[in-house]
Structure formats: structure tokens, C-alpha cells
């Protein structure tokens, strides 16, 4: 009985000492955490001063995602013998020049993806990698400062696909107006005088027009996080059917050295592309049919979207 009492007392004493030790360690840890937070704040403040200095600022980050799979005699699915795969990558790059009286901001966004679906039981199917996601966008913005956070500016922006139907359609915006930079890393462009050149081959619903251009871009790096959000919109003065907007977002989190995880997604609304796609499907099924026109309400408007998740790399 005495042995049991002694053993129990020893266990209780050990637990008490362990708890006491843990509390003491936490007390020692707290001021060190506070010191780290203070130092990080000072580092961030110094980085903000560096970012505000005149001169060129360049950078890029991207995401790579992919998967490969193969099934053999997997009878629970419609195609029991199939190999499939997909690969996609995104690159966001910028080169910005900031001076006391002017700035010049250049950016590029490329998002490409390929998919493969090979049915081993169908000798006539396409077993090659085919283009999936296909986004190419470059822009250049020049501004002359007239106030602390405002400048008169000129913008050129070009958007198309490069894997399929390069420049068919292609969009080139050229315009002038004003640029507002209310906070660091945020750029708001409003150009009431902008011409949207639309390039396409053959008979199509695509038309160029005069309108207003709005572009909002927020690009920032906070510690291990790279973030970019870009909204590009064109409002035609001729017709809403000639207007369009595209919103893209990219996130990258560095886990080790320059490698981490990334996520990209984008949304787009373009009435001309929607009607053009409906016409392609209609004429493929009924070659003698009358194509849809832009004002045809029988074609439902669609919001286009894409997303990519995978490894990221910061250049």
C-alpha cells in the first residue's frame, strides 16, 4: 500500500513540475514573440520606404499545376481503360519605373493549360494534349504626375489567346485619361477616351468601338505571400453588347526558399465571345442556319471562368 501511495505521489509531483515548466517556458517565450513582432514591423516599414524610392522595380511569380492518371479495367466508370492528364501554369510579371514627375508601369499575365483524355478502347479518339486554359495579357501605363496621388495617363493593353486562334479575336485598348494611386500598390485607371480595337478573321460578330476604360490593379508582396488582383473593363459608347470585363487573381505562398503553393482564378464577361461561340456550335450542327446577332436575346449571356492550383515559384 505504501508503494502505491509513493508511486501516486511521484506521478502527481512529476505532472506538477511538467506543468510548471511549461508555464515558465511560455513566460520566457512571450517577450521574445513581442520582440520578433516589433522587428518585423520595423522591417516592413523599411521595405515600404525602399518600395517608395524612385527607379525600376521588377518581379514575377507563377503557379504550376498538373496531374496524370491511368485506369485499366475500372468497370465502375463509363471508360474503364483510360489515361488522362492536365498541366497548367501561370506567370505574372511586372517592370515599373517610378520617378518624381512620372511613372511607367508594365505588366504581363500568361495562363496556359493543356488536357489529355485517351480512351484506350476507342482507336479514333484524340489522345494528344489539347489546349485548355489560354490567357495572354500585356499592358503598359504611362502617367505624368499633376498631384501627389493623381496623374494624367495613357494606357495600351492587349489581350488574346496564343495556343489557339492567336489574335482571333484579339483586343487592343488605347486611351487617355487619369490615374489615381490612393495607397501604395493600388492603381486605379479611368480613361473616358479609349478605343477598343477588336481583331478577327472572316465573318464574325466582333466589332471595334469607342468607349471608356477602367483598370484597377493591386500587386503586393507581404512576407512570404505574393498577391495580385487585376480588373480590366471596357464600356462601349455604342452598345453594351460591345463592352467586356476581365478580373484575374493570383496568390502565391512561399514555403521553402522560392517554392510554395499558388492559386489563380479569373472571371470574364464578353458578349461578343459568347455569341461567336454560339454561332460556331450552331453552324457545326446546321451549316445552313442563320447565325445569331449581338442583339439576339435567345443567346444567354455567360460568365467565363478558370482556376489553377499547384506549386508556385517566385522569381
N, C-alpha and C positions, 0 to 999 in steps of 0.2 A: 504493500500500500504506500509505504514511504517512497519507493522508487517511482511509482506513478505520479505522486504529488510533486516530486522533484522534477520529473520529466515535463509535467504540465507547466510548472513554474518556469522552467528553462525555455519552453516554446513561447510562452507569453512574453517573457523578457526579450527574446530574440525578435518577436514581432514588434514590440515597442521600440526597440533600438533601431530596427529597419525603418519604421515609420518616422522616427525622429531624424534618422539620417537623411531620408528622402525630403523631409521638410527643410532641413538645413541646406541641402543641395539646391532646392528650389529658391531659397532665400538668397543664396550666393548667385544663382542664375539670373534673378530678376534685374539687378543693376547692370549686368553685362548685356542683357537684351535691350535695356534702355539706352545703353551706350552705343550699341550697334544701330538702333533706330536713329539716334542723333547723328551718327556718322553717315548713314545712308541719306538722311535729309540734306546734309552738307554736300555730299557727292551729287545728289540730284540738282541742288542749287547751282553748283559749279558747272554741271552739264548744261543746264539751261543757259548760263552765260556763254558757254562755248558755242551752243547752237545759235545764239543771237549774234555772234561775231560775223562780220562780212566775209564773203568768199564762197567757194564752191562747197556744197555738201552732197555727197554721193552715197548710195547704198542700194541694196537689193536683198530680198528674201523670197523664198518659194516653198512650195509643197509638192511632194511626190507621193502618189498613192497607187496601189495596184494589188491584184490578186490573180492566181492561176489555180484552176481546179480541173479534175478529171473524174468521170463516173463510168464504171463498167458494170453492165447488167444490173443497174439500180432501177428495178422494175416499178418502184412506187412513183416514179415520175414519168412524164409523157415521152421523154427521150432518154432511155436507160443508158445509152452509150454516147457520152458527150464530153468534150473538153472545152473549157471556156476560160476567158481571162480578160482582164482590163488593166490598163495603165493610164495614168493621167499625171500631169504636172502643171504647176502654176509658177510664174515668175513675176514679181513686182519690183521694178527698178525705178530709181529717180536720180536726177542730177540737177540740183538747184543752185543758182547763183544769187546771192543776196548782197546788195551794195546799199550805200546810204540813200541814193536817189532813185534806184531802180532795182528790179528783180527779174529773173528769168528762170522759170520753173519748167522742167521737162520730166515726163513720166511715161512709163510703158507697162502694160499689163498683158501677159500672154497666158492663156489657159488652154492646153491641148490634151485630148484624151482619145484612146483607142480601145475598142471592144472586139472580142472574138467569141463566136459560138459555133462550134464544129460538131454537127450531128454525124457520128460515125456510121449510122445506118442509112444516111442519105448522101449518096455519092455526088449529087448535083448541088449541094448547098455550098455557100461561100465560107470556106474555112480560114480565111485570112483575117488579120486585124483590120478593122474598119474604123474610120474616123468617128469619134463620138463628140466630146466637147471640143469646140473650136472657137476661141475668142482671141482677137488681136486688137489692141487699142494703144495708140500713142497720142500724146498731147504736148503742146508747147504753149506756155503762157508768159507773155512779156508785160510788165507793168512799170509805169512811171509814177513815183510817189508824189501825191499832191497834199497829203496829210499823213499823220502818224500811222493810221491803220487803213488808209484808202489810197487807191491808185487808179489812174486811167490805164486801160489794158487792152491788149489784142490777144486773141486765142485762136489756135489752129488745132483741131482734133480729128483724127482719122480712125475709123472702126471698120473692120471687115472680118472675114474668115480666111485662113491660109491653107488648111488641109483640103477643103472642098470649096469650089466656087469662089476662088480668090477675086475680090473686088466685084462680086456679082451676087448680092449687092455689096457696095462699099459706100461709106458715108464720110464726107469731109465737111466739117464745120469751120467756117471762117467768120470772125466777127470782132466787134469792138464794143467797149462799154467800160464798166468799172469793176474793181476787185477789192473786196473787204477782207481784212485779216484781223478779226476781233481778238483772237488769242493765238499764241504760238501754235503752229502745226495745223491750224484750221484756215482754209482758203475758201472764200465764197465769191464766185464769179457771176455777175449779171451783165449780159450783153444784149441790149434791146435791138441792136442791129447785127444780125447774123444770117448768113446764107448757108443753107443745108444742101450741099451738092450730093446727089444720090446717083451712083453709077450702077448700071445693069445692062445685060445684053438681051437682044431680041425684044419681042412684045411683052411688056410687063406692066404691073400696076405702080411701079416705083416712079416717083416724081420729086424733083428738086423744088425748094420753096424758100421764101424769106420768112424769118421769124425771130424769136428771142431764144437766147441760150442761157441756161443756168447750170453751173457746175459747182458742186460742194465736195471738197476733199479734206480728209483728216488723216494724216500719217504721223505715227509716233512710235517711239521705242521707249518702253519703261522697263528697265532692268532686263529680264530675260524674255520679255514679251515684245513682239513686233505686231503692229496693228495698222491696218489701212482700210478706210471706207471711202468710196467714191460714188457720187451721184451725178450723172450727166443727163440733162434733159433738154429737149428742143421743142418749143411750142410754135407751130407754124401759124402765120397770119392768114394763110389761105384756107386751111381746113384742119380740124382736129385729126382727121384720118392721116395727115402727113406729119403729125407730131410723134415723138418717141422719147423714151427714157430708159436708162440702164443704171442699175445700182449693184455694185460689186463690193465684197467684203473679204478681207484676208486676215487671218490670225496665225501667228507663229510663236510657239513657246519653246525656248532653248532648254534642253535637259542636260546635255553634255557637250562642252566646247561649243560648236556652232550647229549641232544636230539636235533636233527636238521633234515636236509634233505640230502639225498645222491643219487648219480648216479654212476652206474657201467656199463661199456661196454667192450666187448672183441672181438677180431678177431683171427682167426686161419686158417692156410693152412696146410693140411696134405693129401698128395696124397694117402697114404695107406688107410686112413679112407674113403676117397671119393670112391675109387674103391671097398672097402669092402662093403660099403653101397649100391652101385650099384649092387653088386653081390647078396646081401640079397633080394633086390627088384626083380631082375631077376629070382632067383631060387624060390621065393614065387609065382611068376606068371607062370613060366615054370620050374618045378623041373628037367627036363632032359636037360636043356640048358647048354651050355659050359660057365663056369664062365669067367669074364673078367680078364685080367692080368694087372700088373702095367704099362707095356709099351703100352697098348691099347689106342690109341688116340680117340676112339669112346666115351670114358667116359670123359665128360667135367670136368675140374678142378673147384673146388668150394671154395669160401672163407666162412668159418663158422663165425657166429657172435651171440652175445647175448647182451641184455642190461636190467638193472633193475633200477627203480626209486621208491623212497619211503622214509620212515623215516630212519634216521641214528642215531647211538649211538656210542660215543667214550668211550672206556673203560679206 
